Amino acid sequence: APISNNYYNTPIARLTNKGNGKMSIYFSITAKYKMKKLGATSVNIYKNGKFYTYFFYTLSGWEDIMAYNTTSMSFTGSTGASYYVVMAAFAYNGSSEKSERAITNTIKT
């Protein structure tokens, strides 16, 4: 069956300022039924409105962003800068897949 709103909930992403340039990236990717793969395939970080860096689930140490339900990760940037994150969510049920982006709020560190 194709992945649709019946299978896959809209992903949620939120960015929180932890002080001294530290940020917490929270995301929730859920499905109504069991998926073979479910999570974030990439997390792109933007600084002062321009692309800054990224994390892919295939990179060593970042495998856990392709996980079930809710995940969070930390990131340290520069103080006095504005940041937002674009997270790519992914769901695969064994025959169909769906990707969708979630964009966080912008914070100033």
DSSP file (Angstrom, degrees, kcal/mol; ACC not computed):
  #  RESIDUE AA STRUCTURE BP1 BP2  ACC     N-H-->O    O-->H-N    N-H-->O    O-->H-N    TCO  KAPPA ALPHA  PHI   PSI    X-CA   Y-CA   Z-CA
    1    1 A A              0   0    0      0, 0.0    95,-0.2     0, 0.0    94,-0.2   0.000 360.0 360.0 360.0 141.1    0.0    0.0    0.0
    2    2 A P        -     0   0    0      0, 0.0     2,-0.4     0, 0.0     5,-0.1  -0.353 360.0-107.0 -68.6 149.8    1.3    3.5   -0.7
    3    3 A I        +     0   0    0     94,-0.2     2,-0.2    88,-0.1    94,-0.1  -0.646  57.9 147.0 -76.3 128.4    2.4    5.6    2.2
    4    4 A S    >>  -     0   0    0     -2,-0.4     4,-2.5    94,-0.1     3,-1.9  -0.720  69.1 -66.2-142.5-168.9   -0.1    8.4    2.7
    5    5 A N  T 34 S+     0   0    0      1,-0.3    27,-0.1    -2,-0.2     5,-0.1   0.740 129.2  66.3 -60.7 -20.8   -1.5   10.3    5.6
    6    6 A N  T 34 S+     0   0    0      1,-0.1    -1,-0.3     3,-0.0     3,-0.1   0.744 115.6  26.0 -70.1 -22.4   -3.0    7.0    6.7
    7    7 A Y  T <4 S+     0   0    0     -3,-1.9    25,-2.6     1,-0.2    26,-0.7   0.796 120.2  48.2-103.6 -40.2    0.5    5.7    7.3
    8    8 A Y  B  <  -A   31   0A   0     -4,-2.5    23,-0.2    23,-0.3    -1,-0.2  -0.913  64.2-148.3-123.3 123.6    2.8    8.6    8.0
    9    9 A N        -     0   0    0     21,-2.3    21,-0.2    -2,-0.5    -3,-0.0  -0.562  40.6 -89.4 -85.7 154.1    2.2   11.6   10.4
   10   10 A T        -     0   0    0     -2,-0.2    -1,-0.1     1,-0.1    20,-0.1  -0.440  49.4-117.2 -62.4 127.4    3.7   15.0    9.6
   11   11 A P        -     0   0    0      0, 0.0     2,-0.4     0, 0.0    18,-0.2  -0.327  24.8-149.4 -68.4 150.9    7.2   15.3   11.1
   12   12 A I  E     -B   28   0B   0     16,-2.2    16,-2.4    90,-0.1     2,-0.4  -0.963  15.0-179.7-122.0 137.0    7.9   17.8   13.8
   13   13 A A  E     +B   27   0B   0     -2,-0.4     2,-0.3    90,-0.3    14,-0.2  -0.999   1.5 177.5-137.8 140.3   11.2   19.6   14.3
   14   14 A R  E     -B   26   0B   0     12,-2.7    12,-3.0    -2,-0.4     2,-0.4  -0.999  16.2-149.5-144.2 141.9   12.1   22.2   17.0
   15   15 A L  E     -B   25   0B   0     -2,-0.3     2,-0.4    10,-0.2    10,-0.2  -0.945  13.8-167.8-115.2 131.9   15.4   24.0   17.9
   16   16 A T  E     -B   24   0B   0      8,-2.5     8,-2.4    -2,-0.4     2,-0.5  -0.969  20.3-129.4-124.2 134.8   16.1   25.1   21.4
   17   17 A N  E     +B   23   0B   0     -2,-0.4     6,-0.2     6,-0.2     3,-0.1  -0.711  22.4 179.5 -81.3 123.8   18.9   27.5   22.6
   18   18 A K  E     -     0   0B   0      4,-3.0     5,-0.2    -2,-0.5    -1,-0.1   0.370  48.3-104.6-104.4   1.2   20.9   25.9   25.5
   19   19 A G  E >  S+B   22   0B   0      3,-0.7     3,-1.9     1,-0.0    -1,-0.2   0.119  94.5  53.0  92.2 153.4   23.3   28.9   25.9
   20   20 A N  T 3  S-     0   0    0      1,-0.3    59,-0.1    89,-0.2     3,-0.1   0.817 133.8 -54.6  55.2  36.6   26.9   29.5   24.9
   21   21 A G  T 3  S+     0   0    0     88,-0.5    56,-3.2     1,-0.3     2,-0.3   0.399 105.5 132.4  82.9  -3.3   26.3   28.5   21.3
   22   22 A K  E <   -BC  19  76B   0     -3,-1.9    -4,-3.0    54,-0.2    -3,-0.7  -0.636  32.0-176.9 -87.1 140.1   24.8   25.1   22.2
   23   23 A M  E     -BC  17  75B   0     52,-3.1    52,-2.3    -2,-0.3     2,-0.5  -0.951  19.8-143.8-133.1 152.1   21.5   24.0   20.7
   24   24 A S  E     -BC  16  74B   0     -8,-2.4    -8,-2.5    -2,-0.3     2,-0.6  -0.980  11.5-156.7-116.1 128.1   19.2   21.1   21.0
   25   25 A I  E     -BC  15  73B   0     48,-3.5    48,-2.4    -2,-0.5     2,-0.4  -0.923  12.7-171.3-105.4 118.2   17.5   19.8   17.9
   26   26 A Y  E     +BC  14  72B   0    -12,-3.0   -12,-2.7    -2,-0.6     2,-0.3  -0.901   7.8 172.8-108.9 134.9   14.3   17.8   18.7
   27   27 A F  E     -BC  13  71B   0     44,-2.8    44,-2.6    -2,-0.4     2,-0.4  -1.000  17.1-161.8-143.8 148.6   12.4   15.9   16.0
   28   28 A S  E     +BC  12  70B   0    -16,-2.4   -16,-2.2    -2,-0.3     2,-0.5  -0.989  10.7 174.3-129.3 122.0    9.5   13.5   16.0
   29   29 A I  E     + C   0  69B   0     40,-2.1    40,-0.8    -2,-0.4     2,-0.3  -0.965  16.2 167.2-129.3 112.3    8.7   11.2   13.1
   30   30 A T        -     0   0    0     -2,-0.5   -21,-2.3   -21,-0.2     2,-0.3  -0.887  20.0-160.3-129.6 156.5    5.9    8.8   13.7
   31   31 A A  B     -A    8   0A   0     -2,-0.3   -23,-0.3   -23,-0.2   -24,-0.1  -0.939  25.2-131.1-131.3 155.8    3.8    6.4   11.7
   32   32 A K  S    S+     0   0    0    -25,-2.6     2,-0.3    -2,-0.3   -24,-0.1   0.705  94.5  34.5 -78.9 -19.9    0.4    4.8   12.4
   33   33 A Y  S    S-     0   0    0    -26,-0.7     2,-0.1    -3,-0.0    -2,-0.0  -0.856 103.8 -77.1-130.1 165.3    1.7    1.4   11.4
   34   34 A K        -     0   0    0     -2,-0.3     2,-0.3    59,-0.0    -2,-0.1  -0.412  47.8-162.4 -65.6 132.4    5.0   -0.4   11.7
   35   35 A M        -     0   0    0     -2,-0.1    58,-0.3     1,-0.1     3,-0.2  -0.827  25.4-136.4-112.7 153.8    7.6    0.7    9.1
   36   36 A K  S    S+     0   0    0     56,-2.1     2,-0.4    -2,-0.3    57,-0.2   0.845  98.4  15.7 -75.0 -34.6   10.7   -1.0    8.0
   37   37 A K  E    S+D   92   0C   0     55,-1.8    55,-2.5    -3,-0.1     2,-0.3  -0.998  72.0 161.6-138.8 138.0   12.6    2.3    8.2
   38   38 A L  E     +D   91   0C   0     -2,-0.4     2,-0.3    53,-0.2    53,-0.2  -0.914  33.1  62.6-157.2 125.4   11.4    5.5    9.9
   39   39 A G  E    S-D   90   0C   0     51,-2.2    51,-2.9    -2,-0.3     2,-0.5  -0.994  81.7 -36.5 158.8-157.5   13.4    8.5   10.9
   40   40 A A  E     -D   89   0C   0     25,-2.7    49,-0.2    -2,-0.3     3,-0.1  -0.864  32.4-171.3-102.0 130.8   15.5   11.4    9.6
   41   41 A T  E    S+     0   0C   0     47,-2.7    16,-1.9    -2,-0.5    17,-0.3   0.762  74.8   6.4 -88.6 -27.9   17.8   10.8    6.7
   42   42 A S  E     -DE  88  56C   0     46,-0.9    46,-2.4    14,-0.2     2,-0.4  -0.996  52.4-155.2-153.4 154.5   19.5   14.2    7.1
   43   43 A V  E     -DE  87  55C   0     12,-2.4    12,-1.7    -2,-0.3     2,-0.5  -0.968  17.7-165.9-129.9 112.2   19.7   17.3    9.3
   44   44 A N  E     -DE  86  54C   0     42,-2.9    42,-2.7    -2,-0.4     2,-0.5  -0.882   6.3-154.1-103.8 128.1   20.8   20.5    7.5
   45   45 A I  E     -DE  85  53C   0      8,-3.2     7,-2.9    -2,-0.5     8,-1.6  -0.872   4.3-160.5-107.3 131.6   21.8   23.4    9.7
   46   46 A Y  E     -DE  84  51C   0     38,-3.1    38,-1.7    -2,-0.5     2,-0.5  -0.928   1.4-161.8-113.1 133.5   21.6   27.0    8.5
   47   47 A K  E >  S-DE  83  50C   0      3,-2.8     3,-2.0    -2,-0.4    36,-0.2  -0.966  75.8 -12.9-118.1 125.7   23.5   29.9   10.1
   48   48 A N  T 3  S-     0   0    0     34,-3.5    -1,-0.2    -2,-0.5    35,-0.1   0.858 130.8 -53.2  51.1  39.6   22.5   33.5    9.5
   49   49 A G  T 3  S+     0   0    0     33,-0.3     2,-0.3     1,-0.2    -1,-0.3   0.414 119.7 100.0  82.6  -0.7   20.2   32.3    6.7
   50   50 A K  E <  S-E   47   0C   0     -3,-2.0    -3,-2.8     1,-0.0    -1,-0.2  -0.907  84.9 -92.0-120.8 147.7   22.9   30.4    4.7
   51   51 A F  E     +E   46   0C   0     -2,-0.3    -5,-0.2    -5,-0.2     3,-0.1  -0.293  47.3 168.8 -54.6 133.5   23.6   26.7    4.6
   52   52 A Y  E     -     0   0C   0     -7,-2.9     2,-0.3     1,-0.4    -6,-0.2   0.768  51.6 -30.9-116.1 -55.4   26.2   25.9    7.3
   53   53 A T  E     -E   45   0C   0     -8,-1.6    -8,-3.2     2,-0.0    -1,-0.4  -0.950  50.5-146.9-159.9 175.2   26.6   22.1    7.8
   54   54 A Y  E     -E   44   0C   0     -2,-0.3     2,-0.4   -10,-0.2   -10,-0.2  -0.952   5.5-148.8-147.6 163.5   24.7   18.8    7.7
   55   55 A F  E     -E   43   0C   0    -12,-1.7   -12,-2.4    -2,-0.3     2,-0.3  -0.994  12.9-163.4-134.9 132.4   24.5   15.4    9.3
   56   56 A F  E >   -E   42   0C   0     -2,-0.4     3,-1.8   -14,-0.2   -14,-0.2  -0.895  28.0-125.6-112.6 147.7   23.4   12.2    7.4
   57   57 A Y  T 3  S+     0   0    0    -16,-1.9     9,-0.2    -2,-0.3     4,-0.1   0.683 110.0  61.8 -65.5 -16.3   22.3    9.0    9.1
   58   58 A T  T 3  S+     0   0    0    -17,-0.3    -1,-0.3     2,-0.1     2,-0.2   0.574  82.8  99.3 -85.4  -9.1   24.9    7.1    7.1
   59   59 A L  S X  S-     0   0    0     -3,-1.8     3,-2.2     3,-0.1     4,-0.3  -0.567  90.8 -96.3 -77.3 140.7   27.8    9.1    8.8
   60   60 A S  T 3  S+     0   0    0      1,-0.3    -1,-0.1    -2,-0.2    -2,-0.1  -0.329 111.0  19.7 -57.3 129.6   29.5    7.4   11.6
   61   61 A G  T 3  S+     0   0    0     -4,-0.1    -1,-0.3    -3,-0.1     3,-0.1   0.240 113.5  73.1  94.2 -11.7   28.1    8.6   14.9
   62   62 A W    X   +     0   0    0     -3,-2.2     3,-1.7    -6,-0.2     4,-0.3   0.233  56.6 108.9-117.3  12.1   24.8    9.8   13.4
   63   63 A E  G >   +     0   0    0      1,-0.3     3,-1.7    -4,-0.3    -1,-0.1   0.807  67.7  69.6 -58.9 -31.1   23.1    6.5   12.7
   64   64 A D  G 3  S+     0   0    0      1,-0.3    -1,-0.3    -3,-0.1    -2,-0.1   0.554  77.3  77.5 -72.5  -6.2   20.6    7.0   15.5
   65   65 A I  G <  S+     0   0    0     -3,-1.7   -25,-2.7     1,-0.2     2,-1.3   0.754  84.7  67.6 -73.2 -19.0   18.8    9.8   13.7
   66   66 A M  S <  S+     0   0    0     -3,-1.7    -1,-0.2    -4,-0.3     2,-0.2  -0.706  86.3 119.3 -92.3  81.7   17.2    7.1   11.6
   67   67 A A        -     0   0    0     -2,-1.3     2,-0.4     2,-0.1     4,-0.1  -0.704  67.7 -80.7-136.1-178.9   15.3    5.8   14.6
   68   68 A Y  S    S-     0   0    0     -2,-0.2     2,-0.3     2,-0.1   -38,-0.1  -0.741  83.1 -28.8 -96.6 140.9   11.7    5.2   15.7
   69   69 A N  E    S+C   29   0B   0    -40,-0.8   -40,-2.1    -2,-0.4     2,-0.4  -0.408 115.4  16.4  63.7-116.2    9.5    8.0   17.1
   70   70 A T  E     +C   28   0B   0     -2,-0.3     2,-0.3   -42,-0.2   -42,-0.2  -0.727  61.1 165.2-103.8 138.5   11.3   10.8   18.9
   71   71 A T  E     -C   27   0B   0    -44,-2.6   -44,-2.8    -2,-0.4     2,-0.3  -0.966  11.1-169.2-139.7 155.1   14.9   11.7   18.7
   72   72 A S  E     -C   26   0B   0     -2,-0.3     2,-0.3   -46,-0.2   -46,-0.2  -0.979   2.4-172.7-140.9 158.1   17.0   14.7   19.7
   73   73 A M  E     -C   25   0B   0    -48,-2.4   -48,-3.5    -2,-0.3     2,-0.3  -0.968  17.6-127.8-145.0 159.0   20.6   15.7   19.1
   74   74 A S  E     -C   24   0B   0     -2,-0.3     2,-0.3   -50,-0.2   -50,-0.2  -0.789  20.9-177.9-110.1 153.9   22.9   18.5   20.2
   75   75 A F  E     -C   23   0B   0    -52,-2.3   -52,-3.1    -2,-0.3     2,-0.5  -0.990  15.5-147.4-148.9 141.4   24.9   20.9   18.2
   76   76 A T  E     +C   22   0B   0     -2,-0.3   -54,-0.2   -54,-0.2     2,-0.1  -0.960  28.6 157.2-115.0 124.1   27.3   23.7   19.1
   77   77 A G        -     0   0    0    -56,-3.2     2,-0.3    -2,-0.5     6,-0.0  -0.212  46.7 -58.5-117.6-150.3   27.6   26.8   16.9
   78   78 A S    >   -     0   0    0     -2,-0.1     3,-0.9     4,-0.1    31,-0.2  -0.727  48.9-114.0 -98.4 147.8   28.7   30.3   17.4
   79   79 A T  T 3  S+     0   0    0     -2,-0.3     3,-0.1     1,-0.2    -1,-0.0  -0.541  99.4  30.3 -75.9 149.0   27.3   32.7   19.9
   80   80 A G  T 3  S+     0   0    0      1,-0.3     2,-0.3    -2,-0.2    -1,-0.2   0.539  96.4 112.9  81.7   8.0   25.5   35.7   18.4
   81   81 A A    <   -     0   0    0     -3,-0.9    28,-3.0   -34,-0.0     2,-0.4  -0.736  64.4-124.2-109.1 159.9   24.4   33.9   15.3
   82   82 A S  E     - F   0 108C   0     -2,-0.3   -34,-3.5    26,-0.2     2,-0.3  -0.864  31.8-175.2-102.4 138.8   20.9   32.9   14.1
   83   83 A Y  E     +DF  47 107C   0     24,-2.8    24,-2.5    -2,-0.4     2,-0.3  -0.962  14.7 170.4-133.5 148.0   20.2   29.2   13.3
   84   84 A Y  E     -D   46   0C   0    -38,-1.7   -38,-3.1    -2,-0.3     2,-0.4  -0.959  21.1-137.9-146.4 164.0   17.5   27.0   11.9
   85   85 A V  E     -D   45   0C   0     20,-0.4    19,-2.7    -2,-0.3     2,-0.5  -0.955   5.0-157.2-127.6 139.8   17.4   23.4   10.8
   86   86 A V  E     -DG  44 103C   0    -42,-2.7   -42,-2.9    -2,-0.4     2,-0.4  -0.978  19.4-166.9-113.7 117.4   15.8   21.6    7.9
   87   87 A M  E     -DG  43 102C   0     15,-3.1    15,-2.5    -2,-0.5     2,-0.7  -0.890  12.8-144.7-109.1 132.3   15.3   17.9    8.7
   88   88 A A  E     -DG  42 101C   0    -46,-2.4   -47,-2.7    -2,-0.4   -46,-0.9  -0.866  17.5-157.8 -98.4 113.6   14.4   15.3    6.0
   89   89 A A  E     -DG  40 100C   0     11,-3.5    11,-1.7    -2,-0.7     2,-0.4  -0.594   8.4-167.1 -88.8 151.7   12.0   12.7    7.4
   90   90 A F  E     -DG  39  99C   0    -51,-2.9   -51,-2.2    -2,-0.2     2,-0.4  -0.999  11.0-179.2-144.0 136.4   11.8    9.2    5.7
   91   91 A A  E     +DG  38  98C   0      7,-2.3     7,-2.5    -2,-0.4     2,-0.4  -1.000   1.3 178.9-135.8 138.1    9.4    6.4    6.0
   92   92 A Y  E     -DG  37  97C   0    -55,-2.5   -56,-2.1    -2,-0.4   -55,-1.8  -0.978  10.6-174.5-140.1 123.7    9.5    3.0    4.2
   93   93 A N        -     0   0    0      3,-2.1     4,-0.1    -2,-0.4    -1,-0.1   0.325  62.9 -87.2-102.3   8.0    6.9    0.2    4.7
   94   94 A G  S    S+     0   0    0      2,-0.4     3,-0.1   -57,-0.1   -59,-0.0   0.083 122.1  32.8 109.6 -22.6    8.6   -2.5    2.6
   95   95 A S  S    S+     0   0    0      1,-0.4     2,-0.3   -94,-0.2    -3,-0.0   0.555 118.9  34.0-134.4 -26.0    7.0   -1.5   -0.7
   96   96 A S        -     0   0    0    -95,-0.2    -3,-2.1   -94,-0.0    -2,-0.4  -0.931  61.0-161.4-132.0 155.7    6.6    2.3   -0.7
   97   97 A E  E     -G   92   0C   0     -2,-0.3     2,-0.3    -5,-0.2    -5,-0.2  -0.943   2.0-164.5-135.5 159.5    8.5    5.2    0.7
   98   98 A K  E     -G   91   0C   0     -7,-2.5    -7,-2.3    -2,-0.3     2,-0.4  -0.997   0.7-166.1-144.1 138.6    7.8    8.8    1.6
   99   99 A S  E     +G   90   0C   0     -2,-0.3     2,-0.3    -9,-0.2    -9,-0.2  -0.953  13.4 169.3-121.5 145.3   10.1   11.7    2.3
  100  100 A E  E     -G   89   0C   0    -11,-1.7   -11,-3.5    -2,-0.4     2,-0.3  -0.988  25.2-127.6-152.7 148.2    9.1   15.0    3.8
  101  101 A R  E     -G   88   0C   0     -2,-0.3     2,-0.4   -13,-0.2   -13,-0.2  -0.735  13.4-165.5 -99.8 148.0   10.9   18.0    5.2
  102  102 A A  E     -G   87   0C   0    -15,-2.5   -15,-3.1    -2,-0.3     2,-0.5  -0.999   8.7-156.0-127.4 134.8   10.4   19.7    8.6
  103  103 A I  E     -G   86   0C   0     -2,-0.4   -90,-0.3   -17,-0.2   -17,-0.2  -0.931  11.5-140.8-114.0 131.9   11.8   23.2    9.3
  104  104 A T        -     0   0    0    -19,-2.7   -90,-0.2    -2,-0.5     2,-0.1  -0.228  28.0 -89.8 -80.3 173.0   12.5   24.4   12.8
  105  105 A N        -     0   0    0    -92,-0.2     2,-0.4   -90,-0.1   -20,-0.4  -0.324  47.0-107.2 -67.0 163.1   12.0   27.7   14.3
  106  106 A T        -     0   0    0    -22,-0.1     2,-0.3    -2,-0.1   -22,-0.2  -0.838  38.4-173.3 -96.9 135.4   14.9   30.2   14.1
  107  107 A I  E     -F   83   0C   0    -24,-2.5   -24,-2.8    -2,-0.4     2,-0.5  -0.911  20.0-137.4-124.7 156.0   16.9   30.9   17.2
  108  108 A K  E      F   82   0C   0     -2,-0.3   -26,-0.2   -26,-0.2   -91,-0.1  -0.963 360.0 360.0-110.6 127.3   19.6   33.4   18.1
  109  109 A T              0   0    0    -28,-3.0   -88,-0.5    -2,-0.5   -89,-0.2   0.441 360.0 360.0 -89.0 360.0   22.5   32.0   20.2
